[in-house]
Amino acid sequence: MTMEVIVSYVLIVVGWLGGAVNGAAISTQEFTSAERCEAGRLALAQDAKARGLEDALRPICLRK
């Protein structure tokens, strides 16, 4: 019997809020592969850039 090791990746998104709510907002999402995590990160980065918010968003993928 072999033991299968499951590795997951976590996309961590740090966003900076302004106005009356000044500070950082952090959210996470777990993925089953580095490729899926990176695809999610790139999609968020592209959306932020399209909205002119790329300086207020930091998405990173880390191995869990």
All heavy atoms as TSV, in Angstrom:
chain	resi	resn	atom	element	x	y	z
A	1	MET	N	N	0.843	-1.171	0.000
A	1	MET	CA	C	0.000	0.000	0.000
A	1	MET	C	C	0.890	1.237	0.000
A	1	MET	O	O	1.754	1.387	0.851
A	1	MET	CB	C	-0.898	-0.029	1.243
A	1	MET	CG	C	-1.824	1.119	1.335
A	1	MET	SD	S	-2.884	0.897	2.772
A	1	MET	CE	C	-4.221	1.858	2.263
A	2	THR	N	N	0.699	2.096	-0.962
A	2	THR	CA	C	1.476	3.330	-1.035
A	2	THR	C	C	0.640	4.492	-0.533
A	2	THR	O	O	-0.580	4.526	-0.693
A	2	THR	CB	C	1.920	3.627	-2.475
A	2	THR	OG1	O	0.774	3.774	-3.285
A	2	THR	CG2	C	2.814	2.520	-3.005
A	3	MET	N	N	1.321	5.433	0.041
A	3	MET	CA	C	0.641	6.609	0.576
A	3	MET	C	C	0.783	7.753	-0.422
A	3	MET	O	O	1.885	8.087	-0.835
A	3	MET	CB	C	1.255	6.999	1.917
A	3	MET	CG	C	0.552	8.074	2.620
A	3	MET	SD	S	1.295	8.225	4.268
A	3	MET	CE	C	0.110	9.241	5.025
A	4	GLU	N	N	-0.342	8.302	-0.840
A	4	GLU	CA	C	-0.323	9.410	-1.790
A	4	GLU	C	C	-0.259	10.729	-1.030
A	4	GLU	O	O	-1.017	10.963	-0.095
A	4	GLU	CB	C	-1.593	9.383	-2.634
A	4	GLU	CG	C	-1.622	10.435	-3.700
A	4	GLU	CD	C	-2.890	10.362	-4.539
A	4	GLU	OE1	O	-3.535	9.310	-4.548
A	4	GLU	OE2	O	-3.209	11.367	-5.160
A	5	VAL	N	N	0.672	11.572	-1.448
A	5	VAL	CA	C	0.823	12.879	-0.827
A	5	VAL	C	C	0.057	13.893	-1.680
A	5	VAL	O	O	0.281	14.000	-2.873
A	5	VAL	CB	C	2.306	13.290	-0.729
A	5	VAL	CG1	C	2.437	14.695	-0.166
A	5	VAL	CG2	C	3.062	12.287	0.111
A	6	ILE	N	N	-0.862	14.590	-1.046
A	6	ILE	CA	C	-1.634	15.602	-1.745
A	6	ILE	C	C	-1.075	16.970	-1.390
A	6	ILE	O	O	-0.985	17.325	-0.227
A	6	ILE	CB	C	-3.123	15.527	-1.360
A	6	ILE	CG1	C	-3.678	14.161	-1.755
A	6	ILE	CG2	C	-3.909	16.647	-2.011
A	6	ILE	CD1	C	-5.077	13.899	-1.299
A	7	VAL	N	N	-0.682	17.696	-2.425
A	7	VAL	CA	C	-0.140	19.033	-2.233
A	7	VAL	C	C	-1.161	20.017	-2.757
A	7	VAL	O	O	-1.686	19.851	-3.849
A	7	VAL	CB	C	1.196	19.206	-2.993
A	7	VAL	CG1	C	1.721	20.616	-2.851
A	7	VAL	CG2	C	2.215	18.190	-2.496
A	8	SER	N	N	-1.461	21.004	-1.962
A	8	SER	CA	C	-2.382	22.037	-2.436
A	8	SER	C	C	-1.678	23.386	-2.408
A	8	SER	O	O	-0.637	23.551	-1.786
A	8	SER	CB	C	-3.653	22.062	-1.592
A	8	SER	OG	O	-3.358	22.330	-0.244
A	9	TYR	N	N	-2.256	24.307	-3.114
A	9	TYR	CA	C	-1.710	25.657	-3.225
A	9	TYR	C	C	-2.770	26.653	-2.794
A	9	TYR	O	O	-3.960	26.422	-2.977
A	9	TYR	CB	C	-1.280	25.935	-4.669
A	9	TYR	CG	C	-0.111	25.073	-5.071
A	9	TYR	CD1	C	-0.296	23.762	-5.477
A	9	TYR	CD2	C	1.182	25.559	-4.997
A	9	TYR	CE1	C	0.775	22.957	-5.810
A	9	TYR	CE2	C	2.258	24.762	-5.329
A	9	TYR	CZ	C	2.056	23.463	-5.733
A	9	TYR	OH	O	3.122	22.657	-6.054
A	10	VAL	N	N	-2.324	27.737	-2.213
A	10	VAL	CA	C	-3.239	28.750	-1.715
A	10	VAL	C	C	-2.939	30.075	-2.414
A	10	VAL	O	O	-1.792	30.512	-2.456
A	10	VAL	CB	C	-3.103	28.930	-0.186
A	10	VAL	CG1	C	-4.019	30.014	0.325
A	10	VAL	CG2	C	-3.389	27.614	0.516
A	11	LEU	N	N	-3.988	30.654	-2.969
A	11	LEU	CA	C	-3.884	31.994	-3.545
A	11	LEU	C	C	-4.257	32.967	-2.440
A	11	LEU	O	O	-5.345	32.898	-1.874
A	11	LEU	CB	C	-4.848	32.144	-4.725
A	11	LEU	CG	C	-4.965	33.542	-5.331
A	11	LEU	CD1	C	-3.626	34.023	-5.879
A	11	LEU	CD2	C	-6.031	33.560	-6.408
A	12	ILE	N	N	-3.327	33.830	-2.094
A	12	ILE	CA	C	-3.554	34.842	-1.064
A	12	ILE	C	C	-3.646	36.186	-1.765
A	12	ILE	O	O	-2.762	36.546	-2.540
A	12	ILE	CB	C	-2.415	34.860	-0.033
A	12	ILE	CG1	C	-2.289	33.480	0.620
A	12	ILE	CG2	C	-2.650	35.957	1.009
A	12	ILE	CD1	C	-1.051	33.312	1.470
A	13	VAL	N	N	-4.728	36.885	-1.505
A	13	VAL	CA	C	-4.944	38.186	-2.125
A	13	VAL	C	C	-4.997	39.235	-1.026
A	13	VAL	O	O	-5.803	39.144	-0.107
A	13	VAL	CB	C	-6.255	38.228	-2.935
A	13	VAL	CG1	C	-6.453	39.598	-3.567
A	13	VAL	CG2	C	-6.263	37.137	-3.984
A	14	VAL	N	N	-4.105	40.200	-1.126
A	14	VAL	CA	C	-4.106	41.323	-0.186
A	14	VAL	C	C	-4.518	42.556	-0.970
A	14	VAL	O	O	-3.905	42.894	-1.977
A	14	VAL	CB	C	-2.707	41.538	0.435
A	14	VAL	CG1	C	-2.720	42.724	1.391
A	14	VAL	CG2	C	-2.235	40.280	1.137
A	15	GLY	N	N	-5.578	43.186	-0.522
A	15	GLY	CA	C	-6.058	44.401	-1.150
A	15	GLY	C	C	-6.041	45.533	-0.148
A	15	GLY	O	O	-6.245	45.318	1.044
A	16	TRP	N	N	-5.765	46.723	-0.623
A	16	TRP	CA	C	-5.744	47.884	0.248
A	16	TRP	C	C	-7.013	48.693	0.046
A	16	TRP	O	O	-7.350	49.047	-1.085
A	16	TRP	CB	C	-4.515	48.747	-0.036
A	16	TRP	CG	C	-3.313	48.230	0.660
A	16	TRP	CD1	C	-2.762	48.730	1.801
A	16	TRP	CD2	C	-2.506	47.108	0.300
A	16	TRP	NE1	N	-1.668	47.994	2.176
A	16	TRP	CE2	C	-1.488	46.979	1.257
A	16	TRP	CE3	C	-2.551	46.180	-0.728
A	16	TRP	CZ2	C	-0.528	45.979	1.213
A	16	TRP	CZ3	C	-1.589	45.172	-0.777
A	16	TRP	CH2	C	-0.598	45.093	0.190
A	17	LEU	N	N	-7.716	48.917	1.130
A	17	LEU	CA	C	-8.955	49.675	1.082
A	17	LEU	C	C	-8.686	51.118	1.465
A	17	LEU	O	O	-7.877	51.402	2.331
A	17	LEU	CB	C	-9.980	49.072	2.054
A	17	LEU	CG	C	-10.282	47.590	1.868
A	17	LEU	CD1	C	-11.184	47.101	2.990
A	17	LEU	CD2	C	-10.914	47.331	0.518
A	18	GLY	N	N	-9.377	52.013	0.840
A	18	GLY	CA	C	-9.222	53.430	1.157
A	18	GLY	C	C	-10.528	54.009	1.649
A	18	GLY	O	O	-11.486	53.292	1.920
A	19	GLY	N	N	-10.555	55.292	1.777
A	19	GLY	CA	C	-11.773	55.969	2.229
A	19	GLY	C	C	-12.008	55.788	3.707
A	19	GLY	O	O	-11.079	55.789	4.515
A	20	ALA	N	N	-13.266	55.606	4.083
A	20	ALA	CA	C	-13.629	55.471	5.495
A	20	ALA	C	C	-13.070	54.184	6.100
A	20	ALA	O	O	-12.806	54.115	7.290
A	20	ALA	CB	C	-15.146	55.505	5.654
A	21	VAL	N	N	-12.914	53.141	5.273
A	21	VAL	CA	C	-12.371	51.860	5.740
A	21	VAL	C	C	-10.937	51.776	5.235
A	21	VAL	O	O	-10.662	51.220	4.193
A	21	VAL	CB	C	-13.190	50.679	5.185
A	21	VAL	CG1	C	-12.678	49.374	5.753
A	21	VAL	CG2	C	-14.660	50.857	5.475
A	22	ASN	N	N	-10.009	52.319	5.985
A	22	ASN	CA	C	-8.620	52.374	5.552
A	22	ASN	C	C	-7.856	51.197	6.137
A	22	ASN	O	O	-7.761	51.056	7.349
A	22	ASN	CB	C	-7.993	53.697	6.001
A	22	ASN	CG	C	-6.684	53.960	5.304
A	22	ASN	OD1	O	-6.342	53.282	4.346
A	22	ASN	ND2	N	-5.957	54.938	5.777
A	23	GLY	N	N	-7.330	50.325	5.295
A	23	GLY	CA	C	-6.555	49.192	5.781
A	23	GLY	C	C	-6.513	48.069	4.772
A	23	GLY	O	O	-6.975	48.200	3.645
A	24	ALA	N	N	-5.964	46.941	5.176
A	24	ALA	CA	C	-5.801	45.796	4.285
A	24	ALA	C	C	-6.967	44.825	4.435
A	24	ALA	O	O	-7.510	44.647	5.519
A	24	ALA	CB	C	-4.504	45.071	4.603
A	25	ALA	N	N	-7.329	44.214	3.322
A	25	ALA	CA	C	-8.305	43.127	3.306
A	25	ALA	C	C	-7.590	41.913	2.725
A	25	ALA	O	O	-6.934	42.006	1.687
A	25	ALA	CB	C	-9.508	43.499	2.449
A	26	ILE	N	N	-7.695	40.782	3.390
A	26	ILE	CA	C	-6.999	39.576	2.964
A	26	ILE	C	C	-8.017	38.478	2.694
A	26	ILE	O	O	-8.916	38.249	3.493
A	26	ILE	CB	C	-5.999	39.107	4.040
A	26	ILE	CG1	C	-4.981	40.210	4.307
A	26	ILE	CG2	C	-5.310	37.819	3.620
A	26	ILE	CD1	C	-4.088	39.957	5.503
A	27	SER	N	N	-7.859	37.801	1.548
A	27	SER	CA	C	-8.719	36.659	1.248
A	27	SER	C	C	-7.848	35.527	0.721
A	27	SER	O	O	-6.741	35.750	0.230
A	27	SER	CB	C	-9.802	37.033	0.225
A	27	SER	OG	O	-9.218	37.409	-0.989
A	28	THR	N	N	-8.342	34.300	0.846
A	28	THR	CA	C	-7.595	33.129	0.397
A	28	THR	C	C	-8.510	32.193	-0.388
A	28	THR	O	O	-9.715	32.177	-0.180
A	28	THR	CB	C	-6.993	32.352	1.584
A	28	THR	OG1	O	-8.046	31.884	2.427
A	28	THR	CG2	C	-6.035	33.203	2.383
A	29	GLN	N	N	-7.903	31.427	-1.274
A	29	GLN	CA	C	-8.610	30.397	-2.033
A	29	GLN	C	C	-7.641	29.246	-2.253
A	29	GLN	O	O	-6.512	29.460	-2.684
A	29	GLN	CB	C	-9.092	30.936	-3.380
A	29	GLN	CG	C	-9.761	29.919	-4.265
A	29	GLN	CD	C	-11.071	29.418	-3.684
A	29	GLN	OE1	O	-11.896	30.191	-3.238
A	29	GLN	NE2	N	-11.255	28.115	-3.694
A	30	GLU	N	N	-8.075	28.030	-1.970
A	30	GLU	CA	C	-7.214	26.861	-2.113
A	30	GLU	C	C	-7.410	26.224	-3.485
A	30	GLU	O	O	-8.533	26.135	-3.984
A	30	GLU	CB	C	-7.542	25.846	-1.019
A	30	GLU	CG	C	-6.555	24.716	-0.937
A	30	GLU	CD	C	-6.747	23.869	0.307
A	30	GLU	OE1	O	-7.150	24.400	1.351
A	30	GLU	OE2	O	-6.482	22.669	0.211
A	31	PHE	N	N	-6.305	25.774	-4.104
A	31	PHE	CA	C	-6.329	25.122	-5.407
A	31	PHE	C	C	-5.607	23.788	-5.323
A	31	PHE	O	O	-4.747	23.588	-4.471
A	31	PHE	CB	C	-5.648	25.997	-6.464
A	31	PHE	CG	C	-6.407	27.248	-6.795
A	31	PHE	CD1	C	-6.188	28.414	-6.082
A	31	PHE	CD2	C	-7.352	27.256	-7.805
A	31	PHE	CE1	C	-6.888	29.570	-6.376
A	31	PHE	CE2	C	-8.051	28.407	-8.107
A	31	PHE	CZ	C	-7.831	29.566	-7.393
A	32	THR	N	N	-5.928	22.880	-6.250
A	32	THR	CA	C	-5.330	21.549	-6.247
A	32	THR	C	C	-4.010	21.480	-7.007
A	32	THR	O	O	-3.324	20.466	-6.940
A	32	THR	CB	C	-6.298	20.522	-6.858
A	32	THR	OG1	O	-6.647	20.950	-8.176
A	32	THR	CG2	C	-7.549	20.387	-6.006
A	33	SER	N	N	-3.654	22.532	-7.734
A	33	SER	CA	C	-2.390	22.509	-8.475
A	33	SER	C	C	-1.822	23.923	-8.577
A	33	SER	O	O	-2.553	24.915	-8.479
A	33	SER	CB	C	-2.593	21.946	-9.886
A	33	SER	OG	O	-3.326	22.853	-10.686
A	34	ALA	N	N	-0.533	23.973	-8.817
A	34	ALA	CA	C	0.138	25.261	-8.989
A	34	ALA	C	C	-0.380	25.969	-10.241
A	34	ALA	O	O	-0.525	27.190	-10.253
A	34	ALA	CB	C	1.645	25.056	-9.084
A	35	GLU	N	N	-0.704	25.199	-11.277
A	35	GLU	CA	C	-1.193	25.783	-12.522
A	35	GLU	C	C	-2.531	26.489	-12.316
A	35	GLU	O	O	-2.754	27.590	-12.820
A	35	GLU	CB	C	-1.331	24.715	-13.605
A	35	GLU	CG	C	-0.007	24.139	-14.072
A	35	GLU	CD	C	0.553	23.071	-13.124
A	35	GLU	OE1	O	-0.202	22.539	-12.272
A	35	GLU	OE2	O	1.754	22.791	-13.225
A	36	ARG	N	N	-3.434	25.864	-11.581
A	36	ARG	CA	C	-4.741	26.479	-11.312
A	36	ARG	C	C	-4.597	27.718	-10.438
A	36	ARG	O	O	-5.278	28.717	-10.635
A	36	ARG	CB	C	-5.674	25.474	-10.647
A	36	ARG	CG	C	-6.151	24.418	-11.589
A	36	ARG	CD	C	-7.088	23.467	-10.886
A	36	ARG	NE	N	-7.508	22.438	-11.808
A	36	ARG	CZ	C	-8.716	21.931	-11.836
A	36	ARG	NH1	N	-9.618	22.347	-10.984
A	36	ARG	NH2	N	-9.022	21.002	-12.698
A	37	CYS	N	N	-3.719	27.648	-9.475
A	37	CYS	CA	C	-3.483	28.794	-8.597
A	37	CYS	C	C	-2.933	29.967	-9.403
A	37	CYS	O	O	-3.387	31.105	-9.268
A	37	CYS	CB	C	-2.523	28.407	-7.479
A	37	CYS	SG	S	-2.353	29.645	-6.185
A	38	GLU	N	N	-1.971	29.682	-10.266
A	38	GLU	CA	C	-1.376	30.732	-11.089
A	38	GLU	C	C	-2.403	31.326	-12.056
A	38	GLU	O	O	-2.419	32.535	-12.293
A	38	GLU	CB	C	-0.167	30.190	-11.854
A	38	GLU	CG	C	0.570	31.209	-12.674
A	38	GLU	CD	C	1.203	32.332	-11.872
A	38	GLU	OE1	O	1.302	32.243	-10.630
A	38	GLU	OE2	O	1.608	33.335	-12.486
A	39	ALA	N	N	-3.275	30.494	-12.604
A	39	ALA	CA	C	-4.322	30.997	-13.500
A	39	ALA	C	C	-5.255	31.943	-12.752
A	39	ALA	O	O	-5.648	32.990	-13.276
A	39	ALA	CB	C	-5.106	29.835	-14.096
A	40	GLY	N	N	-5.603	31.596	-11.524
A	40	GLY	CA	C	-6.432	32.477	-10.703
A	40	GLY	C	C	-5.731	33.782	-10.383
A	40	GLY	O	O	-6.326	34.860	-10.432
A	41	ARG	N	N	-4.448	33.693	-10.073
A	41	ARG	CA	C	-3.663	34.887	-9.762
A	41	ARG	C	C	-3.588	35.820	-10.966
A	41	ARG	O	O	-3.786	37.029	-10.851
A	41	ARG	CB	C	-2.248	34.499	-9.316
A	41	ARG	CG	C	-1.432	35.688	-8.815
A	41	ARG	CD	C	0.034	35.342	-8.670
A	41	ARG	NE	N	0.681	35.176	-9.952
A	41	ARG	CZ	C	1.038	36.187	-10.754
A	41	ARG	NH1	N	0.829	37.437	-10.404
A	41	ARG	NH2	N	1.619	35.939	-11.914
A	42	LEU	N	N	-3.322	35.246	-12.138
A	42	LEU	CA	C	-3.227	36.059	-13.353
A	42	LEU	C	C	-4.559	36.712	-13.701
A	42	LEU	O	O	-4.593	37.874	-14.108
A	42	LEU	CB	C	-2.739	35.208	-14.519
A	42	LEU	CG	C	-1.263	34.810	-14.475
A	42	LEU	CD1	C	-0.935	33.847	-15.612
A	42	LEU	CD2	C	-0.374	36.028	-14.526
A	43	ALA	N	N	-5.655	35.983	-13.530
A	43	ALA	CA	C	-6.980	36.548	-13.815
A	43	ALA	C	C	-7.269	37.731	-12.897
A	43	ALA	O	O	-7.779	38.766	-13.343
A	43	ALA	CB	C	-8.051	35.474	-13.663
A	44	LEU	N	N	-6.946	37.597	-11.623
A	44	LEU	CA	C	-7.147	38.705	-10.687
A	44	LEU	C	C	-6.274	39.904	-11.042
A	44	LEU	O	O	-6.729	41.049	-11.002
A	44	LEU	CB	C	-6.843	38.266	-9.259
A	44	LEU	CG	C	-7.918	37.471	-8.559
A	44	LEU	CD1	C	-7.381	36.920	-7.245
A	44	LEU	CD2	C	-9.131	38.336	-8.318
A	45	ALA	N	N	-5.027	39.644	-11.390
A	45	ALA	CA	C	-4.112	40.730	-11.737
A	45	ALA	C	C	-4.579	41.462	-12.996
A	45	ALA	O	O	-4.534	42.696	-13.055
A	45	ALA	CB	C	-2.699	40.184	-11.927
A	46	GLN	N	N	-5.061	40.721	-13.992
A	46	GLN	CA	C	-5.555	41.343	-15.218
A	46	GLN	C	C	-6.803	42.176	-14.950
A	46	GLN	O	O	-6.955	43.274	-15.483
A	46	GLN	CB	C	-5.844	40.283	-16.276
A	46	GLN	CG	C	-4.588	39.661	-16.845
A	46	GLN	CD	C	-4.883	38.498	-17.774
A	46	GLN	OE1	O	-6.005	38.036	-17.887
A	46	GLN	NE2	N	-3.833	38.009	-18.424
A	47	ASP	N	N	-7.710	41.659	-14.125
A	47	ASP	CA	C	-8.920	42.400	-13.787
A	47	ASP	C	C	-8.578	43.687	-13.035
A	47	ASP	O	O	-9.138	44.746	-13.314
A	47	ASP	CB	C	-9.863	41.531	-12.953
A	47	ASP	CG	C	-11.178	42.212	-12.687
A	47	ASP	OD1	O	-11.896	42.520	-13.660
A	47	ASP	OD2	O	-11.483	42.462	-11.503
A	48	ALA	N	N	-7.650	43.591	-12.095
A	48	ALA	CA	C	-7.237	44.781	-11.334
A	48	ALA	C	C	-6.611	45.819	-12.254
A	48	ALA	O	O	-6.879	47.019	-12.117
A	48	ALA	CB	C	-6.263	44.380	-10.229
A	49	LYS	N	N	-5.800	45.358	-13.200
A	49	LYS	CA	C	-5.157	46.286	-14.133
A	49	LYS	C	C	-6.205	46.972	-15.011
A	49	LYS	O	O	-6.126	48.184	-15.254
A	49	LYS	CB	C	-4.143	45.553	-15.000
A	49	LYS	CG	C	-3.333	46.470	-15.871
A	49	LYS	CD	C	-2.238	45.720	-16.605
A	49	LYS	CE	C	-1.412	46.690	-17.419
A	49	LYS	NZ	N	-0.317	46.021	-18.099
A	50	ALA	N	N	-7.198	46.221	-15.475
A	50	ALA	CA	C	-8.257	46.789	-16.314
A	50	ALA	C	C	-9.055	47.854	-15.559
A	50	ALA	O	O	-9.552	48.798	-16.156
A	50	ALA	CB	C	-9.185	45.682	-16.794
A	51	ARG	N	N	-9.153	47.704	-14.253
A	51	ARG	CA	C	-9.891	48.659	-13.428
A	51	ARG	C	C	-9.003	49.772	-12.876
A	51	ARG	O	O	-9.468	50.627	-12.132
A	51	ARG	CB	C	-10.568	47.931	-12.273
A	51	ARG	CG	C	-11.614	46.947	-12.712
A	51	ARG	CD	C	-12.062	46.100	-11.531
A	51	ARG	NE	N	-12.946	45.043	-11.945
A	51	ARG	CZ	C	-14.253	45.043	-11.720
A	51	ARG	NH1	N	-14.816	46.057	-11.100
A	51	ARG	NH2	N	-14.990	44.030	-12.114
A	52	GLY	N	N	-7.706	49.709	-13.192
A	52	GLY	CA	C	-6.776	50.717	-12.684
A	52	GLY	C	C	-6.457	50.533	-11.214
A	52	GLY	O	O	-6.078	51.476	-10.524
A	53	LEU	N	N	-6.576	49.301	-10.724
A	53	LEU	CA	C	-6.354	49.020	-9.302
A	53	LEU	C	C	-5.150	48.128	-9.037
A	53	LEU	O	O	-5.022	47.567	-7.952
A	53	LEU	CB	C	-7.609	48.341	-8.716
A	53	LEU	CG	C	-8.906	49.131	-8.805
A	53	LEU	CD1	C	-10.081	48.261	-8.371
A	53	LEU	CD2	C	-8.818	50.387	-7.959
A	54	GLU	N	N	-4.264	47.992	-10.034
A	54	GLU	CA	C	-3.149	47.053	-9.861
A	54	GLU	C	C	-2.234	47.402	-8.691
A	54	GLU	O	O	-1.592	46.522	-8.117
A	54	GLU	CB	C	-2.345	46.888	-11.151
A	54	GLU	CG	C	-1.632	48.133	-11.619
A	54	GLU	CD	C	-2.443	48.991	-12.576
A	54	GLU	OE1	O	-3.669	48.892	-12.613
A	54	GLU	OE2	O	-1.827	49.802	-13.272
A	55	ASP	N	N	-2.165	48.672	-8.298
A	55	ASP	CA	C	-1.328	49.058	-7.154
A	55	ASP	C	C	-1.990	48.729	-5.820
A	55	ASP	O	O	-1.328	48.743	-4.786
A	55	ASP	CB	C	-1.007	50.553	-7.208
A	55	ASP	CG	C	-0.080	50.902	-8.366
A	55	ASP	OD1	O	0.640	49.991	-8.838
A	55	ASP	OD2	O	-0.079	52.057	-8.793
A	56	ALA	N	N	-3.290	48.436	-5.826
A	56	ALA	CA	C	-4.022	48.177	-4.582
A	56	ALA	C	C	-4.257	46.690	-4.347
A	56	ALA	O	O	-4.914	46.313	-3.389
A	56	ALA	CB	C	-5.365	48.910	-4.603
A	57	LEU	N	N	-3.709	45.821	-5.208
A	57	LEU	CA	C	-3.976	44.390	-5.106
A	57	LEU	C	C	-2.683	43.606	-5.239
A	57	LEU	O	O	-1.890	43.859	-6.151
A	57	LEU	CB	C	-4.944	43.975	-6.222
A	57	LEU	CG	C	-5.464	42.551	-6.178
A	57	LEU	CD1	C	-6.488	42.409	-5.058
A	57	LEU	CD2	C	-6.103	42.195	-7.509
A	58	ARG	N	N	-2.459	42.655	-4.348
A	58	ARG	CA	C	-1.270	41.807	-4.404
A	58	ARG	C	C	-1.691	40.336	-4.302
A	58	ARG	O	O	-1.843	39.806	-3.209
A	58	ARG	CB	C	-0.304	42.118	-3.257
A	58	ARG	CG	C	0.332	43.476	-3.341
A	58	ARG	CD	C	1.342	43.526	-4.473
A	58	ARG	NE	N	1.991	44.806	-4.522
A	58	ARG	CZ	C	1.688	45.773	-5.383
A	58	ARG	NH1	N	0.735	45.580	-6.244
A	58	ARG	NH2	N	2.334	46.903	-5.378
A	59	PRO	N	N	-1.891	39.654	-5.436
A	59	PRO	CA	C	-2.215	38.225	-5.381
A	59	PRO	C	C	-0.940	37.386	-5.478
A	59	PRO	O	O	-0.088	37.631	-6.335
A	59	PRO	CB	C	-3.102	38.019	-6.608
A	59	PRO	CG	C	-2.649	39.053	-7.570
A	59	PRO	CD	C	-2.115	40.218	-6.754
A	60	ILE	N	N	-0.766	36.395	-4.600
A	60	ILE	CA	C	0.384	35.509	-4.649
A	60	ILE	C	C	-0.073	34.066	-4.406
A	60	ILE	O	O	-1.050	33.831	-3.692
A	60	ILE	CB	C	1.462	35.888	-3.606
A	60	ILE	CG1	C	0.897	35.865	-2.190
A	60	ILE	CG2	C	2.096	37.211	-3.910
A	60	ILE	CD1	C	1.934	35.982	-1.113
A	61	CYS	N	N	0.612	33.113	-5.008
A	61	CYS	CA	C	0.333	31.696	-4.811
A	61	CYS	C	C	1.444	31.084	-3.972
A	61	CYS	O	O	2.623	31.297	-4.242
A	61	CYS	CB	C	0.261	30.953	-6.143
A	61	CYS	SG	S	-1.210	31.307	-7.093
A	62	LEU	N	N	1.047	30.306	-2.975
A	62	LEU	CA	C	2.006	29.623	-2.122
A	62	LEU	C	C	1.621	28.165	-1.966
A	62	LEU	O	O	0.437	27.829	-1.942
A	62	LEU	CB	C	2.046	30.251	-0.731
A	62	LEU	CG	C	2.476	31.719	-0.641
A	62	LEU	CD1	C	2.333	32.211	0.781
A	62	LEU	CD2	C	3.900	31.866	-1.108
A	63	ARG	N	N	2.618	27.317	-1.850
A	63	ARG	CA	C	2.375	25.914	-1.566
A	63	ARG	C	C	1.921	25.772	-0.126
A	63	ARG	O	O	2.514	26.354	0.773
A	63	ARG	CB	C	3.666	25.133	-1.810
A	63	ARG	CG	C	3.499	23.669	-1.743
A	63	ARG	CD	C	4.794	23.012	-2.143
A	63	ARG	NE	N	4.682	21.589	-1.961
A	63	ARG	CZ	C	5.646	20.747	-2.231
A	63	ARG	NH1	N	6.784	21.193	-2.686
A	63	ARG	NH2	N	5.454	19.470	-2.045
A	64	LYS	N	N	0.880	25.007	0.074
A	64	LYS	CA	C	0.323	24.867	1.426
A	64	LYS	C	C	1.072	23.807	2.204
A	64	LYS	O	O	1.517	22.842	1.726
A	64	LYS	CB	C	-1.148	24.489	1.332
A	64	LYS	CG	C	-1.839	24.453	2.648
A	64	LYS	CD	C	-3.312	24.233	2.459
A	64	LYS	CE	C	-3.991	24.119	3.795
A	64	LYS	NZ	N	-5.375	23.772	3.665
